[in-house]
Amino acid sequence: MTQNKKKLSNKKFQRKTILIKKGLQYKYMILIIASVLIAFLIVSLDIIWTLSKFVNEHPMLQPLLADMKTMIPLFGIKIVIYLIIVIIVSAVVSHRMAGPIYKFEKSATIVGNGDLTHRVTLRKGDHLGDLQDSFNRMAASIQKTVISDRTIVRGASESLKKLSEKITDAETKKEILQVCQNLDKTFNSLKIQ
């Protein structure tokens, strides 16, 4: 299998993982399901109240009400089907939010560990695209600043090394060279290019 096919198969597998940040996604799902249930309850009660009022005003429709009562099990099955659909939709919707949040957490850890070349790349359709752009601009700005500072520090180190060649006092020369070594190590823990 070629490298590209491996990458594609990995991406396909990752896309099948719906629950990435379970705690966050469960909260979103519960919020969506509760909202739908409350709306369904309000609409159902309104329909029942309206129908009962209408049937009570028109006694000829009493047999219709009796027929509707026999359909209650069918309504129950439909409600369960609707709830399953709502659960699936809420999982997908929460994934569109939780996936990017998960990526930002991982990216913040990577950048925090010193890889200033790392950028966030969200999938098409994911939420938080503006945050992606801001995060990437921030990382690029930090990277640019560190590159500039590293150039300044290396220049200062080179100047100190040249200055140490002119110094005859061995102890002072040794201290200056130690400072140069410390300066040269300043940005070694960061990946900036």
C-alpha positions, 0 to 999 in steps of 0.5 A: 500500500502506498503512503498516500493510500495509508494516509487516506485510510487513516483519515477515513478511520478518523472520520468514523470516530464520532465521539472524540471528546465524550464529555463535551459531546454528551453535554451538547447531545443532552442539550439538543435532545432536551430541547427537542423533547421539550418542543415535542412535549409542548407541541403534543400537549397543544395538539391534544388540547386543541383536538379535545376541545374541538371534539368536545364541541362536536359530539359527532367526532367522539368515535374519531377520538376513540380511534385515535386512542388505539393509535397511541402505540404507533405514536410511541414507536414513532417517538422512539424513532424520532428520538433515535434520529435526534440522537444521531443528528446531535452526535454528528452536530456535536462532533463538528464542534468537539473535533476542532476543539480536540485538534486545538487542544492537541495543537496547543500542546504541540506548540507549547512543547516547542514546535512553532512550525505546527499549524491547525488544519480543520476539515471542510465543514468543521466549526471554529474556522475563524479560531483556526485562522487566529491560532495559525496567525498566533503561531506564525507570529511567535515563530517569526519573533523567535527566529528574529530573537534567535538571530539577535542572540546568535549575533550577540554570541558571535560578538562576545566570542570575538571580544573574548579573543581580545581578552587576555585574562583567562578567567574573564575569557572563560566566563564570556565563553560560558555565556556564549555557550548558554546563548547558543543553547537558548533556542535549541529546544524550539522547532522553528523551521 
